[in-house]
Amino acid sequence: MKDTLNKLYKYFAVGVLGIFIDNLAILFLEYIVHISPYIATLISAEVGNLNNFYFNDRWTFQDRTSGSFWNRILKYHASIIVGFIVSRVVLFPIFYNFFIFHIDKFMSTLLANNISILLSFIINFTINILFTWRKKNPINDAIEDAELR
C-alpha cells in the first residue's frame, strides 16, 4: 500500500507538470496560432501526455519499466485512451460551451481544460498502474517483446 501511495504522489506531481505544459500548449495554439479550442485541446493533450509518459517512465515507475520503450509508450497510449475520450472528447466541449456563456474565452478554455483533466486523473492512474507499468514479470515481458518483433 505504501508503494502505491508513493507512486500516486509521484504520478500526481508529474500530472501537475503535465497540466502546466498542456495549458501552455493549448493557449499557444489557440491564441498565437489561432487554432480552434476544440482542436487545440486535442493537440495539447498529446503534448502533455508525452511529457507525462516520459517522467512517469523515468521517475514514478522506474522500478517497473520492463520491455522495450516502444512497447511501454504504446501501452501508455492504449491505457490513456479512455481518459482522453472522457476528458477531451466528452467533457471539454461540455464545460467549454457552458463557461463561454458565463466568462471570457480565455478563462473558459483554462477551466474546461483543467476540470476535464482532473476528472480523468483516477481513471488514468488506475489503468496505468495495472497495465502500462504493472509489476515486473520477466516471462510476460519476454513474450510481449517477441510479439512486437
C-alpha positions in Angstrom: 0.0 0.0 0.0 2.8 2.4 0.9 4.4 1.8 -2.6 1.1 2.5 -4.3 0.6 5.8 -2.4 4.2 6.8 -3.1 3.5 6.2 -6.8 0.2 8.1 -6.6 2.0 11.1 -5.2 4.7 11.0 -7.9 2.0 10.4 -10.6 0.1 13.4 -9.3 3.3 15.6 -9.3 4.0 14.5 -12.9 0.4 15.3 -13.7 0.6 18.8 -12.3 3.6 19.4 -14.6 1.7 17.9 -17.5 -1.3 20.2 -16.8 1.0 23.2 -16.8 2.6 22.1 -20.1 -0.9 21.2 -21.6 -2.2 24.7 -20.6 0.7 26.4 -22.2 0.3 24.4 -25.4 -3.5 25.0 -25.6 -3.1 28.7 -25.0 -0.3 29.0 -27.5 -2.3 27.0 -30.1 -5.5 29.0 -29.6 -4.2 32.5 -29.1 -0.9 32.6 -31.1 -1.5 30.0 -33.8 -5.3 30.7 -33.8 -6.5 27.1 -33.8 -10.0 26.3 -32.6 -10.1 25.5 -28.9 -11.6 22.1 -29.8 -8.6 21.1 -32.0 -6.1 22.9 -29.7 -7.2 20.8 -26.7 -6.6 17.6 -28.7 -3.1 18.6 -29.7 -2.2 20.0 -26.3 -3.4 16.8 -24.7 -0.8 14.8 -26.7 2.0 17.3 -25.8 1.0 16.8 -22.1 0.7 13.1 -22.5 4.2 12.7 -24.0 5.6 14.8 -21.1 3.7 12.6 -18.6 4.8 9.4 -20.2 8.5 10.4 -20.1 8.5 11.5 -16.4 6.3 8.6 -15.2 8.5 6.1 -17.1 11.8 7.6 -15.7 10.7 8.6 -12.2 7.3 7.4 -11.0 7.5 3.8 -12.3 11.3 3.5 -12.9 11.3 0.3 -10.8 8.7 -1.2 -13.1 10.0 -0.3 -16.5 10.3 -3.5 -18.5 10.1 -4.4 -22.1 11.0 -2.0 -24.8 10.5 1.7 -24.8 8.1 1.4 -27.8 6.1 -1.3 -26.0 5.7 0.9 -22.9 4.7 4.0 -24.9 2.1 2.0 -26.9 0.7 0.6 -23.7 0.6 4.0 -22.2 -1.3 5.5 -25.1 -3.7 2.5 -25.1 -4.3 3.0 -21.4 -5.0 6.7 -21.6 -7.4 6.5 -24.5 -10.3 6.0 -22.1 -9.3 9.1 -20.0 -8.6 11.0 -23.2 -12.1 10.3 -24.7 -13.7 11.2 -21.4 -11.7 14.4 -20.8 -11.2 15.8 -24.3 -13.9 14.5 -26.5 -16.8 14.5 -24.0 -16.1 16.8 -21.0 -14.0 19.6 -22.6 -16.7 20.6 -25.1 -19.5 20.4 -22.4 -17.5 22.6 -19.9 -16.2 25.0 -22.6 -19.7 25.6 -24.0 -21.1 26.1 -20.5 -18.3 28.5 -19.4 -18.2 30.5 -22.7 -21.7 31.9 -21.8 -20.6 33.0 -18.3 -17.0 34.1 -18.6 -14.5 35.2 -21.2 -12.9 32.8 -23.8 -9.5 32.7 -22.1 -10.9 31.5 -18.7 -13.4 29.2 -20.4 -10.6 27.4 -22.2 -8.5 27.0 -19.0 -11.4 26.0 -16.7 -12.8 23.5 -19.2 -9.3 22.0 -19.9 -8.3 21.7 -16.2 -11.6 20.3 -15.0 -11.7 17.7 -17.8 -8.1 16.6 -17.0 -8.8 16.3 -13.2 -11.8 14.1 -13.8 -9.9 11.7 -15.9 -6.9 11.5 -13.4 -8.0 8.5 -11.4 -9.1 6.6 -14.5 -5.7 7.0 -16.0 -3.7 6.3 -12.8 -5.6 3.0 -12.2 -5.2 1.8 -15.7 -1.5 2.8 -15.9 -0.5 1.1 -12.6 -2.4 -2.1 -13.6 -1.4 -2.2 -17.3 1.4 0.1 -18.5 3.7 -0.1 -15.5 2.5 -3.3 -13.8 4.9 -5.1 -11.5 7.8 -6.7 -13.4 7.3 -10.2 -14.8 10.2 -11.3 -16.8 8.3 -14.1 -18.6 5.5 -11.9 -19.8 7.9 -9.2 -20.8 9.9 -11.6 -23.0 6.7 -12.8 -24.6 5.5 -9.2 -25.3 8.9 -8.2 -26.7 8.9 -11.2 -29.0 5.4 -10.4 -30.2 6.4 -6.8 -31.2 9.2 -8.1 -33.4 
